[in-house]
Amino acid sequence: MVTLLLEFSIPACFVVVIYLYFRVHYKLRNPKKMTFGAVANKVCAVDGDEIEDWFRQLQKMEEGKTHLVRERRATKNSVLNGILDDVGLNTFLFQSGLFFEKDRIDPAKPSIDYEPREGLIHILIDESTDLRVKVFEARRTMLIKTITGAPFDLAIVEDIFNEYKRIEGDIIGLAGMGRTDICRELLINHLGLTRFYVIEGGGGHGHGGHGPEPA
């Protein structure tokens, strides 16, 4: 009887795991859509200076091995999980806003006729979707490494963070291509980037340079 149950339960568990895996990947590629106004009010600050400092501290901790192995690994995973939480949340929100904006583009319009803003929307959809998948895969890898007791490569999260920061800057640039600068200013404020951008009289830079500028 036990053998019979095992013969049925093992394949059933395998099917469930495969189903859940593909369901998660489907959701990663098909987020709930929302306006950029809603996105701007929901994003959180991802402080680049603070995170870069954490990367340096974790690297020194790994090289010096001044902590007990379990304590060192717990600290490292806690920090990296926090970074992945913030990056994952903001990337999901960016992706949600991009899919909303994509629906406003005439589906019959050939890509060769896209305006710069429309072309950027499609590019950022692909990039934000790829990044969400990378965050998910990094979490899965970290969980497996934690269970097996193997070290997790810090460079994985560093690469994800650097890619996120590039997308974050492009999203701000995209927001500045709209009819008003309201969403752009909200994004800059809620992302904690006001010190990198000069915003005068509530008008930002207009539709010219959207890159970070020292305040």
C-alpha positions as CSV (number, residue, x, y, z in Angstrom):
1,M,0.0,0.0,0.0
2,V,2.8,2.4,1.0
3,T,4.7,1.6,-2.2
4,L,1.6,2.2,-4.3
5,L,1.0,5.6,-2.6
6,L,4.6,6.5,-3.3
7,E,4.3,5.6,-7.0
8,F,1.4,8.0,-7.4
9,S,2.6,10.8,-5.0
10,I,6.0,11.3,-6.5
11,P,4.8,12.0,-10.0
12,A,2.0,14.1,-8.6
13,C,4.4,16.3,-6.7
14,F,6.6,16.6,-9.7
15,V,3.7,17.8,-11.8
16,V,2.7,20.3,-9.1
17,V,6.2,21.7,-8.9
18,I,6.4,22.1,-12.7
19,Y,3.0,23.8,-12.8
20,L,3.9,26.2,-10.0
21,Y,7.2,27.0,-11.7
22,F,5.6,27.9,-15.0
23,R,2.8,29.8,-13.3
24,V,5.3,32.0,-11.5
25,H,7.2,32.6,-14.8
26,Y,3.9,33.5,-16.5
27,K,3.1,36.1,-13.8
28,L,6.7,37.5,-14.0
29,R,6.0,38.2,-17.7
30,N,2.4,39.3,-17.3
31,P,2.1,41.8,-14.5
32,K,-1.0,43.7,-13.3
33,K,-1.1,46.9,-15.3
34,M,-1.2,50.3,-13.6
35,T,-0.8,54.0,-14.5
36,F,2.6,55.6,-14.1
37,G,1.0,58.0,-11.6
38,A,0.2,55.0,-9.4
39,V,3.6,53.5,-10.0
40,A,5.3,56.7,-9.0
41,N,3.5,56.7,-5.6
42,K,4.3,53.1,-4.9
43,V,8.0,52.8,-5.6
44,C,10.5,52.8,-2.8
45,A,14.0,54.3,-2.5
46,V,16.9,52.1,-3.6
47,D,19.9,54.1,-2.2
48,G,22.8,53.3,-4.5
49,D,25.4,54.7,-2.1
50,E,24.1,52.7,0.8
51,I,24.0,49.5,-1.2
52,E,27.4,50.0,-2.7
53,D,28.7,50.4,0.8
54,W,27.0,47.2,1.8
55,F,28.6,45.4,-1.1
56,R,32.0,46.6,0.0
57,Q,31.4,45.5,3.6
58,L,30.2,42.1,2.6
59,Q,33.2,41.6,0.3
60,K,35.5,42.5,3.2
61,M,33.6,40.1,5.4
62,E,34.0,37.3,3.0
63,E,37.7,38.0,2.4
64,G,38.6,38.5,6.1
65,K,36.3,35.8,7.4
66,T,36.2,37.7,10.7
67,H,32.8,36.3,11.6
68,L,31.6,32.8,12.3
69,V,30.5,31.0,9.1
70,R,26.8,30.8,10.1
71,E,26.7,34.3,11.4
72,R,28.5,35.7,8.3
73,R,26.2,33.9,5.9
74,A,23.1,35.0,7.8
75,T,24.2,38.6,7.6
76,K,25.0,38.3,4.0
77,N,21.7,36.7,3.0
78,S,19.7,39.2,5.1
79,V,21.3,42.1,3.3
80,L,21.1,40.6,-0.2
81,N,17.5,39.6,0.4
82,G,16.6,43.2,1.4
83,I,18.2,44.5,-1.8
84,L,16.4,41.9,-3.9
85,D,13.1,42.9,-2.2
86,D,13.4,46.6,-3.1
87,V,14.8,45.9,-6.6
88,G,12.1,43.3,-7.3
89,L,9.2,45.6,-6.1
90,N,10.3,48.6,-8.1
91,T,11.0,46.5,-11.2
92,F,7.5,45.0,-10.9
93,L,6.0,48.5,-10.7
94,F,8.0,49.8,-13.6
95,Q,6.9,46.8,-15.7
96,S,3.3,47.3,-14.7
97,G,3.4,50.9,-15.8
98,L,5.1,50.0,-19.1
99,F,2.5,47.4,-20.0
100,F,-0.2,50.0,-19.3
101,E,1.6,52.4,-21.6
102,K,2.0,49.7,-24.2
103,D,-1.8,49.3,-24.4
104,R,-2.1,53.0,-25.4
105,I,0.0,52.4,-28.5
106,D,-1.9,51.5,-31.7
107,P,-1.3,47.8,-32.1
108,A,-1.6,48.2,-35.9
109,K,1.2,50.7,-35.9
110,P,4.4,49.2,-37.4
111,S,7.5,49.4,-35.2
112,I,9.4,51.3,-37.8
113,D,6.9,54.2,-37.3
114,Y,7.2,54.3,-33.5
115,E,8.0,57.6,-31.9
116,P,11.1,57.5,-29.6
117,R,8.9,57.2,-26.5
118,E,7.0,54.2,-27.9
119,G,10.2,52.5,-29.0
120,L,11.6,53.0,-25.5
121,I,8.5,51.5,-23.9
122,H,8.9,48.2,-25.8
123,I,12.7,48.1,-25.0
124,L,12.0,48.7,-21.3
125,I,9.3,46.0,-21.2
126,D,11.8,43.4,-22.4
127,E,14.5,44.7,-20.0
128,S,12.3,44.9,-16.9
129,T,10.8,41.5,-17.6
130,D,14.2,40.0,-17.9
131,L,15.3,41.6,-14.7
132,R,12.3,40.3,-12.8
133,V,13.1,36.8,-13.9
134,K,16.8,37.3,-12.8
135,V,15.6,38.4,-9.4
136,F,13.4,35.3,-9.1
137,E,16.2,33.1,-10.2
138,A,18.6,34.7,-7.7
139,R,16.2,34.1,-4.9
140,R,15.8,30.5,-5.9
141,T,19.6,30.0,-6.1
142,M,20.1,31.7,-2.7
143,L,17.4,29.4,-1.1
144,I,19.1,26.3,-2.5
145,K,22.6,27.5,-1.4
146,T,21.2,28.2,2.1
147,I,19.7,24.8,2.4
148,T,22.8,23.0,1.1
149,G,25.2,25.3,3.1
150,A,27.0,26.4,0.0
151,P,28.2,30.0,-0.4
152,F,26.1,32.4,-2.5
153,D,27.9,34.5,-5.1
154,L,27.7,38.2,-4.2
155,A,28.3,39.2,-7.8
156,I,24.8,37.9,-8.8
157,V,23.1,40.6,-6.8
158,E,25.7,43.2,-7.8
159,D,24.9,42.6,-11.5
160,I,21.1,42.7,-10.8
161,F,21.5,46.0,-8.9
162,N,23.6,47.6,-11.6
163,E,21.0,46.5,-14.3
164,Y,18.2,47.9,-12.1
165,K,19.9,51.3,-11.7
166,R,20.2,51.6,-15.5
167,I,16.5,50.7,-16.0
168,E,15.6,53.1,-13.2
169,G,17.3,56.0,-15.0
170,D,15.6,55.1,-18.3
171,I,12.2,55.0,-16.6
172,I,12.7,58.5,-15.3
173,G,13.7,59.6,-18.8
174,L,10.6,57.9,-20.2
175,A,8.4,59.7,-17.6
176,G,9.9,63.0,-18.7
177,M,8.8,62.4,-22.3
178,G,5.1,62.7,-21.3
179,R,2.9,65.8,-21.6
180,T,3.9,67.0,-18.1
181,D,6.8,66.4,-15.7
182,I,4.5,65.4,-12.8
183,C,5.2,61.7,-12.9
184,R,8.9,62.3,-13.4
185,E,9.1,64.5,-10.3
186,L,7.1,62.0,-8.3
187,L,9.4,59.2,-9.4
188,I,12.5,61.2,-8.5
189,N,11.1,62.0,-5.0
190,H,9.8,58.6,-4.1
191,L,12.9,56.8,-5.5
192,G,15.0,59.1,-3.2
193,L,16.9,60.6,-6.1
194,T,16.3,64.3,-5.6
195,R,20.0,64.9,-4.8
196,F,20.9,63.6,-8.2
197,Y,18.5,65.7,-10.2
198,V,18.0,69.5,-10.3
199,I,14.3,70.3,-10.1
200,E,13.7,74.0,-10.4
201,G,10.3,75.6,-10.0
202,G,8.6,72.1,-10.1
203,G,9.4,71.8,-13.8
204,G,12.4,69.6,-13.8
205,H,14.5,69.8,-17.0
206,G,11.7,69.9,-19.4
207,H,12.1,67.2,-22.1
208,G,15.8,67.7,-22.6
209,G,18.4,66.0,-20.5
210,H,16.9,63.4,-18.2
211,G,20.1,61.9,-16.8
212,P,21.2,62.4,-13.2
213,E,22.7,65.8,-12.5
214,P,24.4,66.8,-9.3
215,A,22.2,69.0,-7.2
